């Protein structure tokens, strides 16, 4: 009886507690700078100066020393944030995922392509999966 009650309570909590997954989040900016119109080429490689623990699902966690591939730099009101992906030093240890992070937690190590293509952001840029 106790196990059934515990299972029922657990299931109920999972169903009613709000989740950020599958949810449109507020836009951080209306525009971004990229290397191309699809933002598919990395602009630069940066190294994390410190750990960064995201506040919500639009952002990616970064550990000090990790390499970050930057694909977009937000403009206007969001110019403090970049979009990119991190990969652990051992391939396959962490799935590469694109997300946002504060530009202040990284330092540029290698410029790859100029970020001179301005692209409008969409709701999908800030959607939580």
C-alpha positions, -999 to +999 in steps of 0.1 A: +000+000+000+028+024+009+046+018-024+014+025-044+009+058-025+045+068-030+043+060-067+011+079-071+025+110-053+056+109-074+036+107-106+014+135-095+043+158-087+059+151-121+027+160-139+018+192-120+052+208-114+061+234-140+089+226-163+109+248-187+112+220-212+090+224-243+084+261-234+089+294-252+111+316-231+115+354-233+138+366-260+172+380-249+176+400-281+159+407-314+191+405-335+223+385-335+256+387-354+268+355-372+292+344-398+264+335-422+226+338-425+220+304-408+245+310-380+259+276-389+296+284-389+315+292-357+328+327-354+355+320-328+368+296-302+369+308-266+381+293-233+360+295-202+376+317-175+353+304-148+324+280-142+290+292-153+258+276-139+228+286-160+197+302-145+173+285-170+173+262-200+182+289-226+217+288-213+244+261-212+266+252-183+303+259-188+332+247-167+365+266-163+390+257-190+364+243-215+366+253-251+335+271-263+326+274-300+308+307-305+282+308-333+264+340-326+267+372-306+234+388-295+229+425-303+211+454-287+197+446-253+212+412-253+248+422-262+262+406-231+253+371-243+268+348-269+255+316-283+277+286-287+285+250-278+309+233-254+325+199-257+344+180-230+380+172-235+370+136-240+348+133-271+314+118-263+316+126-226+292+154-230+267+158-258+273+191-277+244+215-272+240+250-284+229+276-258+236+310-245+261+322-220+275+355-207+304+367-229+322+378-197+329+342-186+351+334-217+381+348-234+386+346-272+414+323-282+410+319-320+391+340-344+376+318-371+353+339-393+341+375-391+307+381-375+293+406-399+260+391-409+231+405-389+202+380-384+169+384-366+163+361-337+132+340-336+113+324-307+132+292-315+165+308-305+152+309-270+129+279-269+136+253-242+135+217-253 
